[in-house]
Amino acid sequence: NQIIMKSEISATDAARRFSEVVNRVRYRNETFVVKRGGVPVCEIVPVRTASFTGREFVELLRSLPHPDKKYLDTVEKHVRRQPKAEKSKWPR
């Protein structure tokens, strides 16, 4: 686990020093809390790739509500209205 440095910066300073702020976020893994009028309004943070296991993904899918019959009927109706795709001209 990396330690993330969190710095506070005014919106005005962030705008003036944007390139420097972006470089510090990218190369030093810093986070900036941007304030306007002394009130925090957003954070500029390094991009982090979401990672989870296949099992966690399956658990997430299972936790979602199931679509009701009306929704499924609507999807089916619209799928049936789609024109047939023409046969591929590419040899197989």
N, C-alpha and C positions, 0 to 999 in steps of 0.2 A: 504494500500500500504506500502510495506516495503522499507526502504532506502537501496540501494545497494551500498556497498563500492567498489570502483574501485581502484585497486593498479596496479602500473607498475612494471614489473619484467623483467630482461634480460632472454633470452633463456637459458643461462648457469645456472643462479640461479634457474630457473624453473626446469631444469633437476636435479640439485643437491638436491633441496628441494621439489621434486614432491609430495611426500606423504603429507608433511605439506600443500602445496598449495591445494591439493585435499581436505584435511580435512577442511581447511578454507573455501573453496567453499561450501562444503557440510553442515558444521555445523554453519558457520557464514554468509552464503549467500553472500560471497564476490565474486567479479569478478576481474580477473587478465588480464591486457593487457600485452602480451608477446612481447618484443622487441628484434630484432636482429640488431646489429650495430646501435642502437638508433632509429630504425624505427619499428613502430608497425606492427606485422605480424599476430597476432591472439589474440583471447580472450578465456580465460577459464571461463566459466559461469555456474551457477547452471542450472540443467535441469528444464525446465518449461513446464508443460502440456498445450498443446494448448486447449483452450476452446472457443466454440462459440455455438450459439443457432441453433436449427434446421432451423429456418427461415434464418439465415445467411448462413447455408450450402446450402439451396435451392437457395438462391440468387447467391451463388458462382457457383453452377451447371448451373444455367440459364445464367450466364455471359460467360461461356465457349463457344468457337465456335462449331457449329454443324458439325459432320463429313459429308464429301461429299459423293455422290453416289458411286464413284469409291472405296472409302475406305469400305463402307458398303457392296458392292458387293464382295470385296476381303475377308472380314470377313465371309460372308455367304458361299462363295466357300470353305473356309478352314473348316468351321463348318460341312459342308456336307461331307467332306472327312474323318472326324473322324470315327473310327470304333464304332459300336454299343456297348454299355456297356452290359456285360453279365448279365443275370437276377440274382438277389441276391439269395444266398443260405440260407440266414437267414430267419427264419419264421417271419411272420408279425402278 
